[in-house]
């Protein structure tokens, strides 16, 4: 009920720290709304496990977005009642998320476990703001693309990934991509570089990479048509990422 009552104490202009609190509340409110909307854009009615878009940021982005908006509203309205309600909501959504995770694990097995090991249950990892922004961009890009053939996009990505012995999917603005290319130049390797900034349907291909590999970050490194990870991390000991592989020879 704390959230249903009129917001009568919103502070539109406050000096000093109270003004900063207002800005923080406003940011959280809209960030949470964006995450919740992105989760709807990334939803899949077929029941398939989604690991791209908003689901590359949070296993339950609808819950995380709702909670973030409620905390933002509590700060905006300077309401201790709403803050308490947000804490209760956090407990409720955490319980619901755990129940959903058990069901997803029963349904999807190891695919869920790999995803859950990399993605937090409710709130995105804000220590990686660029990844958060890119995940939201992909979710909204898919929503704006309307109906399209996901299988065809995934097949195109896999074809490109197996087009040479060593293939890197990169983005021009990505610092890890630049480090990966520098490392390969030092070792004398000559990869085929597919820069998605220049590719038609770049965000759709990025989402496809996320579905195939469980990771939506860059670079995405492939050897012999097999995914081996990013710059310094990977999905397994056999595919630990480019840095560890370079030391293994």
N, C-alpha and C positions, 0 to 999 in steps of 0.2 A: 504493500500500500504506500510505502514511502516514495515509490517512483511514480505512482498514479497521481498524487496530489500536484497542484499547480506549482511551477518553479517560480516562486515569488522572490527568491533571494539571489537570483543571478546577478553577478556584479559586472557591469558593463565597463566600468572604468575605475581602477583602483590604483593607488600609488604603491610604490615599493614592492615588497614581497607579496602583498595581496594581488597586485596586478600580474605578477609572475605565476601565482597560483591559478588565476583565471585563465591565462594562456595555456598552462599545463593541462587544466581541466578540459579546455576546448580541444586541444590537440588529442587527448586521450579519447574524448567523445567521438570525434570524427575518425580517428584511427580505428577504433573498435567497430564503428559502423562500416568502414571500408572493408575490414577483415570479414565481417559477417556477410556483407554483400558479395565479396569475392568467393566465399564458401558456397553461396547459392549458384554463382556463375560456374564453379568448378564441380558441382554435383553431378553424379552419374546415376540415372534411374535404373541402369542395368544391374546394379549391385556389385560392379567391379571395384576393386580396391583402387582408390585414387591417391596418388602420391605426388601429383604435380600441382601447379597453381597455388591456391591457398593451402592445400594439403601438403605442400612442401615446407610450410612454415609452422603448421600446427596440425595435430592429428584430429582435432575437433575445433576448427576455426570458427564455426558458428557460436559455440559456447564461449570461446576465448574472446570473440568480438563483442558479444553481449556483455560479458564481464567487464571488459575494458571500457565500454561505453558507460556502464553503470558507475564505475569508479570515477570516470571523467565527470559525469553528471553530479556525483557527490561533491567533487572539488568545486565545480562551477557554482553550485548552489550553497556552498559552505555548510552542508548539512551533515551533521553527525549521525542523524537517523539513517540517511541514505548510505553512509559509509558502513554502518553496522549491517544494513540490508545487503550491501555488496559482499561483506564477509560471509554472511549466511548463504548468499547466492554462490560464492566460490566453493563452499563446502558441498552444496547441492550439485553443482555442475561437475566437481571433481568426482563425486560418487557416480554420477551418471556417465562420465567419461570412462571411468574404470569398468563399469558394466558393459559399455559399448566396446571397449578394447578387448574384453574377454570374448565377446561374440565375434569380433573381427579376427581374433587369433584362431578361434575354432574354424572359421570359414576360410581364412587365407593362409594359415600356417606360417611357414618360414618367410614368405613375402611380407607379412605383417611384422614379423620380428625384426627383419632388416630395416623396414621403414621406421618402426618404433624406436630403434636404437639411434636413429639420426634426428628424429623430429619430436619436439616436446608435445605433451598432451593438450595443453590449453593455449598458452601464450607464446608467441614467437620469440626467438632469441634476439633481443634488441641490441645485443652487442655486435650484430651483423646487419646494420640498417640497410646496406645495399642489397643484400639477399632478400630482406623483407620487401623492399620496394619492387625488386624484380619479380618476386613471387606474385605480388598483387597485380603487377602489369600483365603477367602471363594469364592469370585468371580472368581479368577483364578483357584481354585480347581474345581469348577463346569465346567469351560471352558475345563479344561484338562480331565474331566471325560467323555466327549463325551455324547452320548445319554444314558439316564438312565430313569427309571420310577420314576418320582417325586411323584406320588400318592402312590406308594409302600413304598417309604422312609418315607413319611408323616404318612402313616398308621402304620409303624413300630415304629415311634417315639411316636405316640399317644397310641399304645399298651404298650410301655414301661412306658409311663407317667401314665397309669392307672393300672399298675401291682401291686401297693401297695397303702395303704392309704396316704402315704407321700413319694413323689419321688423328688429327686434333680438331675438335670443334671448339672454336674460340669466340670471344667478343673483344672488340678493339679496346674498350674501356677497362678491361679486366686486368688488374695487376698480376694475379697468378698466371694468366695466359702469357703475359710478357716474360715472366720468369721462366715458364715452361719452354718457351721458344728460345730464350737465351741458353738454357741448359742443353737443349738439343743441339744448338749450334756449337756449343763447346765440345759435345761428344761426337760431332760429325754426322749426326743423324739428319735425314732429310724427309720430314713428314709432309704429308698432304694436309694443308691447313684449310679448314672450311670455316670462314669467318661469317657467323650467322647474321651480323649486322647487315651484310650485303645480300643475304638470301631472301627470296620471296617467302612470305609466311614465316619469318624468323621466330616469332613467339610461339607459333604452333609447333615448329620443329623443336624448340627448346622444351616445350611441354611434353612432346613425344620422347625426347631424351630422358626427361624426368620419369616418365612412365616405364621406360625400358630399363633404366639403370637404378632407379630409386634416388637419384641425385640430380638436382637442377642447376648446380653450380658449374662454373667453367674454370679451366678447360675440361673437356670430356675427352679422354684419351683412349684410343682403340689400337690394339695390335693384332694383326691377322683376323680382323673382324670381331675380336673379343674386347669387351670393355675392361680396362685395367685401372680405372679410377681417374682422379684429378691430378693436380700438381703434386700434392704431398699427402694424399689420403686415397683410400680405395675401399672396395666392398669386402675384401678378404685378404688373407695372408698371401694367396697366390696372385692377387691383383691389388697391390698395396699403394698404387699411385706411381707417378713418373719418377719422383726423386729416389724412392727405395729401389725401383726397378733399375735405375741407372747405376746404382751401386752394386746391384746383383750382376750387372753385365748383360 
